[in-house]
Amino acid sequence: MSGKAWLLVLAALLGGFYLKYQQRISQYDPRNSTGDDGIVMLSAEWCGYCKALRLELDGMGVDYRELDIETSEEGELAFQAVRARGVPVLIVGQEIIRGYNPERARELIRAAGHTLTER
């Protein structure tokens, strides 16, 4: 087999492995289970902005699910599935907010039909 043929075989194998990886990871995307109004926060214990966002969400009086990307395999896989590069990540319905942005969070949470408690 020539060098070019080996490269084509290698490229096909790598492409297949990558596709399989993407399919596996995509099943952990939180948007698969949030519907139009669910809320999921991806966080880490050491993250100050995560703590601040948690306080904001608690102050809004909304139910949300929090996944730690370092202590939870589900959190780690969700982090990879949404191709995040840092925390916090907030998923509201099908929308993703990367980083600390409480104003945008409040806007999307209201748009998803949640009634917010004003502090």
MMTF fields as JSON, N, C-alpha, C and O atoms, coordinates in Angstrom:
{
  "mmtfVersion": "1.0.0",
  "mmtfProducer": "UNKNOWN",
  "numBonds": 475,
  "numAtoms": 476,
  "numGroups": 119,
  "numChains": 1,
  "numModels": 1,
  "chainsPerModel": [1],
  "groupsPerChain": [119],
  "chainIdList": ["A"],
  "bondAtomList": [4, 2, 8, 6, 12, 10, 16, 14, 20, 18, 24, 22, 28, 26, 32, 30, 36, 34, 40, 38, 44, 42, 48, 46, 52, 50, 56, 54, 60, 58, 64, 62, 68, 66, 72, 70, 76, 74, 80, 78, 84, 82, 88, 86, 92, 90, 96, 94, 100, 98, 104, 102, 108, 106, 112, 110, 116, 114, 120, 118, 124, 122, 128, 126, 132, 130, 136, 134, 140, 138, 144, 142, 148, 146, 152, 150, 156, 154, 160, 158, 164, 162, 168, 166, 172, 170, 176, 174, 180, 178, 184, 182, 188, 186, 192, 190, 196, 194, 200, 198, 204, 202, 208, 206, 212, 210, 216, 214, 220, 218, 224, 222, 228, 226, 232, 230, 236, 234, 240, 238, 244, 242, 248, 246, 252, 250, 256, 254, 260, 258, 264, 262, 268, 266, 272, 270, 276, 274, 280, 278, 284, 282, 288, 286, 292, 290, 296, 294, 300, 298, 304, 302, 308, 306, 312, 310, 316, 314, 320, 318, 324, 322, 328, 326, 332, 330, 336, 334, 340, 338, 344, 342, 348, 346, 352, 350, 356, 354, 360, 358, 364, 362, 368, 366, 372, 370, 376, 374, 380, 378, 384, 382, 388, 386, 392, 390, 396, 394, 400, 398, 404, 402, 408, 406, 412, 410, 416, 414, 420, 418, 424, 422, 428, 426, 432, 430, 436, 434, 440, 438, 444, 442, 448, 446, 452, 450, 456, 454, 460, 458, 464, 462, 468, 466, 472, 470],
  "bondOrderList": [1, 1, 1, 1, 1, 1, 1, 1, 1, 1, 1, 1, 1, 1, 1, 1, 1, 1, 1, 1, 1, 1, 1, 1, 1, 1, 1, 1, 1, 1, 1, 1, 1, 1, 1, 1, 1, 1, 1, 1, 1, 1, 1, 1, 1, 1, 1, 1, 1, 1, 1, 1, 1, 1, 1, 1, 1, 1, 1, 1, 1, 1, 1, 1, 1, 1, 1, 1, 1, 1, 1, 1, 1, 1, 1, 1, 1, 1, 1, 1, 1, 1, 1, 1, 1, 1, 1, 1, 1, 1, 1, 1, 1, 1, 1, 1, 1, 1, 1, 1, 1, 1, 1, 1, 1, 1, 1, 1, 1, 1, 1, 1, 1, 1, 1, 1, 1, 1],
  "groupList": [{"groupName": "MET", "atomNameList": ["N", "CA", "C", "O"], "elementList": ["N", "C", "C", "O"], "formalChargeList": [0, 0, 0, 0], "bondAtomList": [1, 0, 2, 1, 3, 2], "bondOrderList": [1, 1, 2], "singleLetterCode": "M", "chemCompType": "L-PEPTIDE LINKING"}, {"groupName": "SER", "atomNameList": ["N", "CA", "C", "O"], "elementList": ["N", "C", "C", "O"], "formalChargeList": [0, 0, 0, 0], "bondAtomList": [1, 0, 2, 1, 3, 2], "bondOrderList": [1, 1, 2], "singleLetterCode": "S", "chemCompType": "L-PEPTIDE LINKING"}, {"groupName": "GLY", "atomNameList": ["N", "CA", "C", "O"], "elementList": ["N", "C", "C", "O"], "formalChargeList": [0, 0, 0, 0], "bondAtomList": [1, 0, 2, 1, 3, 2], "bondOrderList": [1, 1, 2], "singleLetterCode": "G", "chemCompType": "PEPTIDE LINKING"}, {"groupName": "LYS", "atomNameList": ["N", "CA", "C", "O"], "elementList": ["N", "C", "C", "O"], "formalChargeList": [0, 0, 0, 0], "bondAtomList": [1, 0, 2, 1, 3, 2], "bondOrderList": [1, 1, 2], "singleLetterCode": "K", "chemCompType": "L-PEPTIDE LINKING"}, {"groupName": "ALA", "atomNameList": ["N", "CA", "C", "O"], "elementList": ["N", "C", "C", "O"], "formalChargeList": [0, 0, 0, 0], "bondAtomList": [1, 0, 2, 1, 3, 2], "bondOrderList": [1, 1, 2], "singleLetterCode": "A", "chemCompType": "L-PEPTIDE LINKING"}, {"groupName": "TRP", "atomNameList": ["N", "CA", "C", "O"], "elementList": ["N", "C", "C", "O"], "formalChargeList": [0, 0, 0, 0], "bondAtomList": [1, 0, 2, 1, 3, 2], "bondOrderList": [1, 1, 2], "singleLetterCode": "W", "chemCompType": "L-PEPTIDE LINKING"}, {"groupName": "LEU", "atomNameList": ["N", "CA", "C", "O"], "elementList": ["N", "C", "C", "O"], "formalChargeList": [0, 0, 0, 0], "bondAtomList": [1, 0, 2, 1, 3, 2], "bondOrderList": [1, 1, 2], "singleLetterCode": "L", "chemCompType": "L-PEPTIDE LINKING"}, {"groupName": "VAL", "atomNameList": ["N", "CA", "C", "O"], "elementList": ["N", "C", "C", "O"], "formalChargeList": [0, 0, 0, 0], "bondAtomList": [1, 0, 2, 1, 3, 2], "bondOrderList": [1, 1, 2], "singleLetterCode": "V", "chemCompType": "L-PEPTIDE LINKING"}, {"groupName": "PHE", "atomNameList": ["N", "CA", "C", "O"], "elementList": ["N", "C", "C", "O"], "formalChargeList": [0, 0, 0, 0], "bondAtomList": [1, 0, 2, 1, 3, 2], "bondOrderList": [1, 1, 2], "singleLetterCode": "F", "chemCompType": "L-PEPTIDE LINKING"}, {"groupName": "TYR", "atomNameList": ["N", "CA", "C", "O"], "elementList": ["N", "C", "C", "O"], "formalChargeList": [0, 0, 0, 0], "bondAtomList": [1, 0, 2, 1, 3, 2], "bondOrderList": [1, 1, 2], "singleLetterCode": "Y", "chemCompType": "L-PEPTIDE LINKING"}, {"groupName": "GLN", "atomNameList": ["N", "CA", "C", "O"], "elementList": ["N", "C", "C", "O"], "formalChargeList": [0, 0, 0, 0], "bondAtomList": [1, 0, 2, 1, 3, 2], "bondOrderList": [1, 1, 2], "singleLetterCode": "Q", "chemCompType": "L-PEPTIDE LINKING"}, {"groupName": "ARG", "atomNameList": ["N", "CA", "C", "O"], "elementList": ["N", "C", "C", "O"], "formalChargeList": [0, 0, 0, 0], "bondAtomList": [1, 0, 2, 1, 3, 2], "bondOrderList": [1, 1, 2], "singleLetterCode": "R", "chemCompType": "L-PEPTIDE LINKING"}, {"groupName": "ILE", "atomNameList": ["N", "CA", "C", "O"], "elementList": ["N", "C", "C", "O"], "formalChargeList": [0, 0, 0, 0], "bondAtomList": [1, 0, 2, 1, 3, 2], "bondOrderList": [1, 1, 2], "singleLetterCode": "I", "chemCompType": "L-PEPTIDE LINKING"}, {"groupName": "ASP", "atomNameList": ["N", "CA", "C", "O"], "elementList": ["N", "C", "C", "O"], "formalChargeList": [0, 0, 0, 0], "bondAtomList": [1, 0, 2, 1, 3, 2], "bondOrderList": [1, 1, 2], "singleLetterCode": "D", "chemCompType": "L-PEPTIDE LINKING"}, {"groupName": "PRO", "atomNameList": ["N", "CA", "C", "O"], "elementList": ["N", "C", "C", "O"], "formalChargeList": [0, 0, 0, 0], "bondAtomList": [1, 0, 2, 1, 3, 2], "bondOrderList": [1, 1, 2], "singleLetterCode": "P", "chemCompType": "L-PEPTIDE LINKING"}, {"groupName": "ASN", "atomNameList": ["N", "CA", "C", "O"], "elementList": ["N", "C", "C", "O"], "formalChargeList": [0, 0, 0, 0], "bondAtomList": [1, 0, 2, 1, 3, 2], "bondOrderList": [1, 1, 2], "singleLetterCode": "N", "chemCompType": "L-PEPTIDE LINKING"}, {"groupName": "THR", "atomNameList": ["N", "CA", "C", "O"], "elementList": ["N", "C", "C", "O"], "formalChargeList": [0, 0, 0, 0], "bondAtomList": [1, 0, 2, 1, 3, 2], "bondOrderList": [1, 1, 2], "singleLetterCode": "T", "chemCompType": "L-PEPTIDE LINKING"}, {"groupName": "GLU", "atomNameList": ["N", "CA", "C", "O"], "elementList": ["N", "C", "C", "O"], "formalChargeList": [0, 0, 0, 0], "bondAtomList": [1, 0, 2, 1, 3, 2], "bondOrderList": [1, 1, 2], "singleLetterCode": "E", "chemCompType": "L-PEPTIDE LINKING"}, {"groupName": "CYS", "atomNameList": ["N", "CA", "C", "O"], "elementList": ["N", "C", "C", "O"], "formalChargeList": [0, 0, 0, 0], "bondAtomList": [1, 0, 2, 1, 3, 2], "bondOrderList": [1, 1, 2], "singleLetterCode": "C", "chemCompType": "L-PEPTIDE LINKING"}, {"groupName": "HIS", "atomNameList": ["N", "CA", "C", "O"], "elementList": ["N", "C", "C", "O"], "formalChargeList": [0, 0, 0, 0], "bondAtomList": [1, 0, 2, 1, 3, 2], "bondOrderList": [1, 1, 2], "singleLetterCode": "H", "chemCompType": "L-PEPTIDE LINKING"}],
  "groupTypeList": [0, 1, 2, 3, 4, 5, 6, 6, 7, 6, 4, 4, 6, 6, 2, 2, 8, 9, 6, 3, 9, 10, 10, 11, 12, 1, 10, 9, 13, 14, 11, 15, 1, 16, 2, 13, 13, 2, 12, 7, 0, 6, 1, 4, 17, 5, 18, 2, 9, 18, 3, 4, 6, 11, 6, 17, 6, 13, 2, 0, 2, 7, 13, 9, 11, 17, 6, 13, 12, 17, 16, 1, 17, 17, 2, 17, 6, 4, 8, 10, 4, 7, 11, 4, 11, 2, 7, 14, 7, 6, 12, 7, 2, 10, 17, 12, 12, 11, 2, 9, 15, 14, 17, 11, 4, 11, 17, 6, 12, 11, 4, 4, 2, 19, 16, 6, 16, 17, 11],
  "groupIdList": [1, 2, 3, 4, 5, 6, 7, 8, 9, 10, 11, 12, 13, 14, 15, 16, 17, 18, 19, 20, 21, 22, 23, 24, 25, 26, 27, 28, 29, 30, 31, 32, 33, 34, 35, 36, 37, 38, 39, 40, 41, 42, 43, 44, 45, 46, 47, 48, 49, 50, 51, 52, 53, 54, 55, 56, 57, 58, 59, 60, 61, 62, 63, 64, 65, 66, 67, 68, 69, 70, 71, 72, 73, 74, 75, 76, 77, 78, 79, 80, 81, 82, 83, 84, 85, 86, 87, 88, 89, 90, 91, 92, 93, 94, 95, 96, 97, 98, 99, 100, 101, 102, 103, 104, 105, 106, 107, 108, 109, 110, 111, 112, 113, 114, 115, 116, 117, 118, 119],
  "secStructList": [7, 7, 2, 2, 2, 2, 2, 2, 2, 2, 2, 2, 2, 2, 2, 2, 2, 2, 2, 2, 2, 2, 2, 2, 2, 2, 6, 6, 7, 6, 2, 2, 2, 2, 6, 6, 6, 7, 3, 3, 3, 3, 3, 7, 6, 6, 7, 2, 2, 2, 2, 2, 2, 2, 2, 2, 2, 2, 2, 2, 6, 7, 7, 7, 3, 3, 3, 3, 6, 6, 6, 7, 2, 2, 2, 2, 2, 2, 2, 2, 2, 6, 6, 7, 7, 1, 1, 7, 3, 3, 3, 3, 6, 6, 3, 3, 3, 3, 1, 7, 7, 2, 2, 2, 2, 2, 2, 2, 2, 2, 2, 6, 6, 7, 7, 7, 7, 7, 7],
  "xCoordList": [0.855, 0.0, 0.902, 1.89, 0.563, 1.388, 1.172, 0.227, 2.063, 1.974, 0.672, 0.088, 0.214, -1.043, -2.232, -3.159, -2.198, -3.294, -3.345, -4.426, -2.176, -2.134, -2.688, -3.418, -2.337, -2.855, -4.374, -5.047, -4.909, -6.367, -7.037, -8.072, -6.445, -6.986, -6.923, -7.886, -5.784, -5.623, -6.634, -7.254, -6.796, -7.757, -9.178, -9.948, -9.526, -10.862, -11.075, -12.143, -10.059, -10.168, -10.311, -11.169, -9.466, -9.547, -10.887, -11.477, -11.362, -12.672, -13.784, -14.701, -13.705, -14.704, -14.681, -15.729, -13.467, -13.348, -13.885, -14.566, -13.579, -14.057, -15.58, -16.217, -16.162, -17.619, -18.259, -19.261, -17.693, -18.205, -18.108, -19.032, -16.981, -16.784, -17.849, -18.456, -18.077, -19.071, -20.469, -21.244, -20.793, -22.103, -22.245, -23.304, -21.181, -21.219, -21.375, -22.203, -20.589, -20.614, -21.955, -22.48, -22.51, -23.738, -24.899, -25.823, -24.874, -25.965, -25.939, -26.928, -24.82, -24.712, -24.982, -24.854, -25.354, -25.657, -26.891, -27.949, -26.774, -27.914, -29.152, -30.267, -28.971, -30.127, -31.042, -32.196, -30.544, -31.387, -32.495, -33.542, -32.275, -33.257, -33.869, -34.738, -33.441, -33.979, -35.284, -36.006, -35.596, -36.808, -36.69, -35.618, -37.806, -37.8, -37.573, -37.3, -37.684, -37.62, -36.72, -36.625, -36.068, -35.183, -33.916, -33.484, -33.327, -32.125, -31.061, -31.312, -29.867, -28.733, -27.526, -27.256, -26.798, -25.559, -24.392, -24.417, -23.368, -22.125, -21.153, -20.956, -20.549, -19.743, -18.552, -18.369, -17.745, -16.647, -16.621, -16.927, -16.261, -16.282, -15.43, -15.829, -14.28, -13.336, -13.712, -13.088, -14.712, -15.043, -15.868, -17.012, -15.276, -15.972, -17.174, -18.2, -17.061, -18.192, -19.335, -20.504, -18.986, -20.028, -20.809, -22.036, -20.075, -20.72, -21.636, -22.76, -21.15, -21.96, -23.212, -24.297, -23.066, -24.223, -25.209, -26.422, -24.686, -25.544, -26.387, -27.587, -25.76, -26.486, -27.549, -28.657, -27.209, -28.183, -29.392, -30.54, -29.114, -30.203, -31.056, -32.284, -30.405, -31.159, -32.021, -33.16, -31.471, -32.22, -33.41, -34.405, -33.309, -34.417, -35.534, -36.662, -35.215, -36.221, -36.603, -37.727, -35.675, -35.972, -35.296, -34.245, -35.92, -35.316, -34.301, -34.563, -33.157, -32.132, -31.33, -31.347, -30.637, -29.783, -28.341, -28.007, -27.487, -26.079, -25.219, -25.375, -24.312, -23.387, -21.963, -21.555, -21.21, -19.808, -18.991, -19.071, -18.213, -17.467, -16.24, -15.637, -15.867, -14.678, -14.999, -14.209, -16.139, -16.467, -17.568, -17.882, -18.146, -19.241, -18.899, -18.599, -18.943, -18.69, -19.737, -19.422, -20.975, -22.034, -21.724, -21.928, -21.226, -20.852, -19.706, -19.73, -18.703, -17.553, -17.977, -17.541, -18.826, -19.285, -20.21, -20.172, -21.034, -21.896, -21.044, -21.343, -19.988, -19.05, -18.44, -18.347, -18.027, -17.459, -18.519, -18.239, -19.729, -20.796, -21.169, -21.49, -21.129, -21.467, -20.227, -20.289, -19.098, -17.818, -17.45, -17.014, -17.635, -17.306, -15.797, -15.078, -15.346, -13.92, -13.669, -12.523, -14.731, -14.605, -15.953, -16.968, -15.956, -17.184, -17.368, -16.391, -18.585, -19.817, -20.367, -20.062, -21.19, -21.981, -23.414, -23.691, -24.317, -25.725, -26.514, -26.424, -27.283, -28.152, -29.584, -30.049, -30.27, -31.677, -32.444, -32.335, -33.217, -33.888, -32.848, -32.059, -32.838, -31.878, -30.773, -29.951, -30.759, -29.767, -28.617, -28.813, -27.423, -26.233, -25.643, -25.438, -25.374, -24.668, -23.313, -23.232, -22.259, -20.904, -20.361, -20.316, -19.948, -19.429, -20.512, -21.679, -20.099, -20.998, -21.719, -21.103, -23.011, -23.814, -25.222, -26.148, -25.384, -26.681, -27.816, -28.969, -27.502, -28.551, -29.119, -30.335, -28.229, -28.676, -29.412, -30.403, -28.919, -29.575, -31.007, -31.945, -31.161, -32.492, -33.408, -34.574, -32.869, -33.64, -34.113, -35.285, -33.206, -33.572, -34.512, -35.414, -34.299, -35.156, -36.579, -37.544, -36.708, -38.045, -38.674, -39.848, -37.882, -38.391, -38.827, -39.693, -38.225, -38.593, -39.877, -40.355, -40.437, -41.719, -41.65, -42.667, -40.465, -40.333, -40.703, -40.404, -41.352, -41.627, -40.478, -40.155, -39.86, -38.689, -39.073, -39.953, -38.393, -38.519, -37.556, -36.368, -38.034, -37.145, -36.568, -37.28, -35.29, -34.628, -34.795, -34.305],
  "yCoordList": [-1.171, 0.0, 1.235, 1.287, 2.213, 3.418, 4.328, 4.156, 5.292, 6.242, 7.028, 7.279, 7.418, 8.177, 7.328, 7.819, 6.059, 5.161, 5.005, 5.001, 4.875, 4.767, 6.026, 5.956, 7.174, 8.43, 8.501, 8.968, 8.042, 8.031, 7.093, 7.427, 5.92, 4.964, 5.561, 5.474, 6.169, 6.787, 7.918, 8.023, 8.759, 9.862, 9.333, 9.891, 8.274, 7.687, 7.126, 7.298, 6.458, 5.91, 7.014, 6.944, 8.038, 9.147, 9.863, 10.234, 10.055, 10.677, 9.852, 10.4, 8.542, 7.654, 7.702, 7.74, 7.7, 7.788, 9.118, 9.164, 10.203, 11.517, 11.578, 12.104, 11.047, 11.026, 10.233, 10.665, 9.089, 8.259, 9.014, 8.972, 9.706, 10.508, 11.602, 11.796, 12.316, 13.382, 12.839, 13.474, 11.683, 11.078, 10.711, 10.916, 10.169, 9.784, 11.021, 11.038, 12.038, 13.254, 13.976, 14.501, 14.006, 14.771, 14.274, 15.038, 13.021, 12.529, 13.168, 13.093, 13.795, 14.442, 15.943, 16.643, 16.437, 17.856, 18.169, 17.579, 19.085, 19.395, 19.868, 19.735, 20.416, 20.891, 19.752, 19.988, 18.517, 17.362, 17.172, 16.605, 17.639, 17.405, 18.683, 18.607, 19.859, 21.095, 21.535, 22.353, 21.002, 21.46, 22.937, 23.422, 23.656, 25.092, 25.942, 27.137, 25.335, 26.171, 25.64, 26.273, 24.514, 23.973, 24.803, 25.469, 24.753, 25.54, 24.623, 23.906, 24.652, 23.866, 24.786, 25.547, 24.713, 25.469, 24.503, 23.57, 24.722, 23.969, 24.832, 26.007, 24.24, 25.031, 24.236, 23.065, 24.912, 24.274, 24.888, 26.069, 24.099, 24.539, 25.787, 26.672, 25.868, 26.961, 28.256, 29.292, 28.209, 29.319, 30.399, 30.164, 31.574, 32.687, 33.173, 33.52, 33.203, 33.622, 32.613, 32.979, 31.336, 30.307, 30.562, 30.462, 30.891, 31.185, 32.401, 32.402, 33.43, 34.632, 34.319, 34.808, 33.514, 33.155, 32.3, 32.452, 31.402, 30.571, 31.475, 31.249, 32.492, 33.433, 34.19, 34.408, 34.588, 35.271, 34.372, 34.797, 33.122, 32.183, 31.904, 31.862, 31.713, 31.49, 32.705, 32.565, 33.905, 35.134, 35.294, 35.923, 34.73, 34.79, 33.825, 33.952, 32.86, 31.897, 30.872, 30.37, 30.554, 29.56, 28.234, 28.193, 27.162, 25.84, 25.644, 25.973, 25.113, 24.813, 23.613, 23.242, 23.03, 21.885, 22.334, 22.996, 21.978, 22.357, 21.108, 20.137, 21.148, 20.046, 20.567, 21.488, 19.973, 20.341, 19.614, 18.391, 20.358, 19.754, 18.978, 18.249, 19.126, 18.433, 17.229, 16.288, 17.247, 16.146, 15.232, 14.213, 15.595, 14.813, 14.441, 15.312, 13.153, 12.729, 13.328, 13.732, 13.383, 13.985, 15.454, 15.936, 16.16, 17.557, 17.724, 18.612, 16.869, 16.922, 16.661, 17.358, 15.656, 15.325, 16.408, 16.696, 17.005, 18.106, 19.299, 19.953, 19.575, 20.656, 20.44, 21.369, 19.205, 18.871, 18.961, 19.432, 18.51, 18.475, 19.87, 20.044, 20.861, 22.224, 23.002, 24.2, 22.292, 22.868, 24.111, 25.122, 24.01, 25.121, 25.2, 24.21, 26.394, 26.608, 27.09, 27.173, 27.404, 27.882, 27.819, 27.503, 28.12, 28.142, 29.545, 30.279, 29.927, 29.155, 29.116, 29.961, 28.096, 27.986, 27.781, 26.893, 28.595, 28.475, 28.107, 28.777, 27.039, 26.612, 26.897, 26.387, 27.713, 28.033, 27.591, 28.201, 26.528, 25.96, 25.486, 24.593, 26.068, 25.694, 26.732, 26.623, 27.728, 28.807, 28.56, 28.0, 28.979, 28.82, 30.191, 30.999, 30.441, 31.648, 31.201, 30.448, 31.664, 31.318, 32.471, 33.613, 32.159, 33.197, 33.782, 33.395, 34.718, 35.342, 36.509, 37.531, 36.36, 37.403, 37.342, 36.843, 37.853, 37.733, 38.463, 38.037, 39.56, 40.276, 39.404, 39.311, 38.768, 37.878, 36.665, 36.207, 36.152, 35.014, 35.381, 34.628, 36.537, 37.001, 37.141, 36.751, 37.696, 37.893, 36.553, 36.405, 35.584, 34.284, 33.502, 32.811, 33.614, 32.898, 33.447, 32.684, 34.766, 35.363, 34.916, 34.547, 34.953, 34.568, 33.105, 32.728, 32.278, 30.863, 30.655, 29.527, 31.74, 31.649, 31.546, 31.308, 31.722, 31.643, 32.979, 34.044, 32.909, 34.094, 34.258, 33.339, 35.435, 35.666, 36.36, 37.22, 35.968, 36.644, 37.814, 37.629, 38.986, 40.156, 40.311, 40.204, 40.56, 40.727, 42.122, 42.449],
  "zCoordList": [0.0, 0.0, 0.0, 0.732, -0.811, -0.911, 0.295, 1.065, 0.436, 1.548, 1.54, 2.595, 0.349, 0.245, 0.673, 1.317, 0.311, 0.696, 2.208, 2.796, 2.843, 4.308, 4.96, 5.949, 4.401, 4.946, 4.833, 5.752, 3.719, 3.554, 4.551, 5.126, 4.753, 5.723, 7.124, 7.886, 7.458, 8.777, 8.976, 10.034, 7.957, 8.045, 8.233, 9.015, 7.529, 7.661, 9.062, 9.649, 9.596, 10.954, 11.988, 12.869, 11.878, 12.829, 12.73, 13.745, 11.507, 11.321, 11.946, 12.557, 11.795, 12.396, 13.91, 14.554, 14.484, 15.942, 16.453, 17.477, 15.74, 16.153, 16.093, 17.005, 15.031, 14.897, 16.031, 16.602, 16.356, 17.451, 18.779, 19.59, 18.997, 20.208, 20.291, 21.344, 19.188, 19.176, 19.459, 20.174, 18.909, 19.165, 20.636, 21.229, 21.227, 22.643, 23.525, 24.436, 23.257, 24.061, 23.917, 24.899, 22.713, 22.486, 23.338, 23.617, 23.754, 24.599, 25.986, 26.715, 26.361, 27.667, 27.599, 28.604, 26.428, 26.284, 27.133, 26.914, 28.097, 28.973, 28.22, 28.722, 27.03, 26.257, 25.843, 25.486, 25.886, 25.568, 26.6, 26.287, 27.822, 28.887, 29.451, 30.32, 28.981, 29.547, 28.91, 29.48, 27.733, 27.056, 26.743, 26.382, 26.883, 26.595, 27.832, 27.722, 29.018, 30.218, 31.332, 32.384, 31.14, 32.175, 32.317, 31.376, 33.507, 33.795, 34.383, 35.351, 33.789, 34.275, 34.35, 33.42, 35.465, 35.603, 35.698, 36.501, 34.88, 34.965, 35.754, 35.444, 36.775, 37.697, 38.205, 37.874, 39.025, 39.753, 41.15, 41.32, 42.132, 43.531, 43.762, 44.519, 43.131, 43.347, 42.628, 42.858, 41.771, 40.875, 41.586, 41.975, 41.746, 42.386, 41.595, 42.18, 40.279, 39.449, 39.512, 39.398, 39.696, 39.856, 41.144, 41.174, 42.205, 43.485, 43.341, 43.844, 42.654, 42.454, 41.631, 41.944, 40.59, 39.764, 40.55, 40.406, 41.379, 42.239, 43.152, 43.314, 43.742, 44.604, 43.809, 44.297, 42.589, 41.722, 41.444, 41.577, 41.055, 40.742, 41.968, 41.882, 43.11, 44.346, 44.67, 45.117, 44.44, 44.68, 43.745, 44.103, 42.556, 41.594, 41.973, 41.497, 42.831, 43.268, 42.215, 42.216, 41.314, 40.274, 40.606, 41.245, 40.16, 40.311, 39.197, 38.04, 39.548, 38.554, 39.028, 40.201, 38.085, 38.387, 38.216, 37.233, 39.167, 39.087, 38.935, 39.674, 37.969, 37.73, 37.877, 37.169, 38.799, 38.983, 37.924, 37.802, 37.166, 36.051, 36.513, 35.726, 37.778, 38.279, 39.153, 39.223, 39.814, 40.726, 40.196, 40.81, 39.066, 38.493, 37.053, 36.236, 36.746, 35.366, 34.434, 33.314, 34.898, 34.084, 33.796, 32.682, 34.823, 34.638, 33.66, 32.808, 33.785, 32.877, 31.433, 30.516, 31.237, 29.886, 29.326, 28.129, 30.178, 29.739, 29.307, 28.307, 30.06, 29.751, 28.366, 27.564, 28.099, 26.79, 25.693, 24.591, 25.997, 24.99, 24.495, 23.32, 25.38, 24.964, 24.538, 24.259, 24.496, 24.057, 24.851, 24.299, 26.148, 27.03, 27.224, 27.091, 27.54, 27.799, 29.214, 29.655, 29.916, 31.283, 31.97, 31.348, 33.247, 34.03, 34.598, 34.744, 34.918, 34.825, 33.399, 32.557, 33.173, 31.947, 32.41, 33.216, 31.905, 32.27, 31.023, 29.995, 31.129, 30.036, 30.473, 31.492, 29.694, 29.948, 28.711, 27.648, 28.863, 27.695, 26.706, 27.013, 25.531, 24.489, 24.31, 23.4, 25.172, 25.087, 26.056, 27.134, 25.666, 26.501, 26.791, 25.885, 28.067, 28.484, 29.008, 29.978, 28.369, 28.792, 29.624, 29.167, 30.853, 31.731, 32.625, 32.555, 33.463, 34.436, 33.777, 33.47, 33.56, 32.942, 33.538, 32.898, 34.771, 35.448, 34.728, 34.804, 34.03, 33.305, 32.184, 32.016, 31.421, 30.334, 30.904, 30.335, 32.03, 32.679, 33.06, 32.797, 33.676, 34.091, 32.867, 32.907, 31.795, 30.559, 29.981, 29.635, 29.879, 29.309, 30.225, 29.752, 31.521, 32.476, 32.417, 32.448, 32.332, 32.167, 30.85, 30.806, 29.775, 28.453, 28.426, 27.637, 29.291, 29.367, 30.167, 30.293, 30.707, 31.396, 32.902, 33.554, 33.468, 34.925, 35.563, 35.021, 36.712, 37.51, 38.484, 39.236, 38.47, 39.308, 40.6, 40.632, 41.655, 42.935, 42.906, 42.643, 43.163, 43.193, 44.587, 45.586, 44.639, 45.94, 46.448, 47.529]
}
